[in-house]
């Protein structure tokens, strides 16, 4: 299974509480921060919830 590199591109300030919680659950704390997560349906769902705040790259 591939890994995904998720980078926070925009701030969660002013967003809905569930979007802020999703960023924290993914492990993102500030703009420019990146995390690597396994490509699972759960992670894909979290990315979809905050797609306008993050960028996603596939890591091999």
Backbone torsions as a table, in degrees:
resi	resn	phi	psi	omega
1	UNK	NA	139.0	-177.4
2	UNK	-77.2	163.6	175.2
3	UNK	-108.2	154.9	178.1
4	UNK	-118.6	132.2	173.9
5	UNK	-97.7	116.8	-176.7
6	UNK	-109.6	125.1	-178.7
7	UNK	-121.7	131.6	177.6
8	UNK	-78.0	122.0	-176.9
9	UNK	-104.2	-26.8	-179.3
10	UNK	-133.1	162.1	-178.0
11	UNK	-79.5	149.4	175.9
12	UNK	-87.8	-3.2	-179.4
13	UNK	-63.5	132.5	-179.6
14	UNK	88.7	-5.3	179.2
15	UNK	-88.8	177.0	178.2
16	UNK	-71.6	154.9	-177.2
17	UNK	-61.2	-37.7	-179.2
18	UNK	-66.4	-30.1	176.7
19	UNK	-70.8	-40.5	176.6
20	UNK	-62.6	-43.0	179.4
21	UNK	-63.9	-38.2	179.8
22	UNK	-65.2	-41.7	176.7
23	UNK	-59.1	-44.7	179.8
24	UNK	-64.4	-41.2	-179.8
25	UNK	-63.5	-36.3	176.7
26	UNK	-71.6	-18.1	179.2
27	UNK	97.8	17.3	-179.1
28	UNK	-97.9	128.9	-176.1
29	UNK	-118.4	-23.5	-177.2
30	UNK	-151.4	163.3	178.7
31	UNK	-62.8	134.1	-179.5
32	UNK	93.1	-12.3	178.7
33	UNK	-71.9	142.7	179.6
34	UNK	-127.7	147.4	173.9
35	UNK	-136.2	155.4	175.8
36	UNK	-114.6	124.9	-178.9
37	UNK	-128.5	152.4	174.9
38	UNK	-68.5	148.7	-179.4
39	UNK	-81.9	90.7	177.9
40	UNK	-119.7	161.8	178.0
41	UNK	-59.0	-33.5	179.8
42	UNK	-65.7	-45.1	179.8
43	UNK	-67.5	-39.8	177.6
44	UNK	-59.7	-39.1	177.9
45	UNK	-64.9	-40.6	177.9
46	UNK	-66.0	-39.5	178.2
47	UNK	-63.5	-40.8	180.0
48	UNK	-61.6	-34.6	-178.9
49	UNK	-69.2	-27.7	-177.7
50	UNK	-124.4	30.0	-175.3
51	UNK	-58.0	-30.3	-178.8
52	UNK	-78.6	-6.8	-178.3
53	UNK	-110.4	-12.5	-173.7
54	UNK	-129.4	162.0	169.0
55	UNK	-118.8	147.0	-174.4
56	UNK	-127.8	133.9	176.1
57	UNK	-128.9	145.9	175.7
58	UNK	-87.9	131.7	179.9
59	UNK	-111.4	135.0	-178.9
60	UNK	-100.7	NA	NA
